[in-house]
Amino acid sequence: MSTKTNEWITLTELQLLRLVGPYPEAADAEKQVEKIKGAGHVVSIFYSGFNGFSVLDENDPKQFQLALSLRQRAKPWKSWSEA
């Protein structure tokens, strides 16, 4: 059984940018954010230790519903620099 948590955390774009160094997969998530925003769409960013980063396009009806579901149970991310 994995020791990684399945708890979801919601992130802002700035918080995601701060994670690019320590989490190499954050760079891929940032590319997805730029692509979605480049299309003029609204983006939501989530992370869990078990599932990794999830970048959702809220202008897509299915992704919007998923973002709503995740947002209901996700906690905001707090970094040591924001405390």
N, C-alpha and C positions, 0 to 999 in steps of 0.2 A: 504494500500500500504506500502511496506517495505521501510524503510529509508536507508537500506544497499545499497552501490554502486555496480553497475554491471561492473565498470571499472576494467580491468585486469591489473595486475602488474606481471612483470617477476622477478624471484628470482634466485640467485645462491644457491648452496648447503650450503655454509657458512651462508648466510642470513637465509636460512630455519632453520639451526641448532640454530641460535640465537632466533628464534621464538618459539622453542619447549616449553619453560617455559610459556610465556604469552598466547600462543595458543595451547591448548592440542591436537588439531587435526593436528598440525604440526608434532607430533611424528609419526602419521600414515603415513603422507606424506613422512617423512624421511625413514620409513621402505620400502615404495614403491621405493624410490630412490635407496636404498641399493640393493633391489631385481633386479632392472633393471641394475644397474651398475655391480652387481655380475654376470649377464649374459653376460657382456662385451658390453652392449648396451649404446647408447647415451641418456641422459635424459634431459627433459625440465621441469621447474617448474614454475607454474603460480598461482596467487591468486586473488580472488575478494571477496569483502565483502558479496556479494549475493550468489556466488557459492562455496566459500571456496577454498581449495587447489586442484590443478589439476597437477598430475605428469604424464608426457607422455613419452612413449618409442619411440624415433625417428627412431628406426630400424623397427618398425611396420608401414607399408605404410599409414594406416588410421590415426594412431596417429601422424605420421609425417606431414600429411596434416593439421590436427587440430593444431599442434604446429606452423606451418607456419602461419596459419590464426590468431591465438592468438598473435603471436610475432609481426605481422604487426600493431596491435592496442594496444598492452600492453606497459605500461610505466615501466622503470626500478624502482626498489624499492630503496628508499634512507632512511636509518635509521639516527637517530640523531647522532649516533657514527661515521657515515661516512661523515657527513657534514663538 
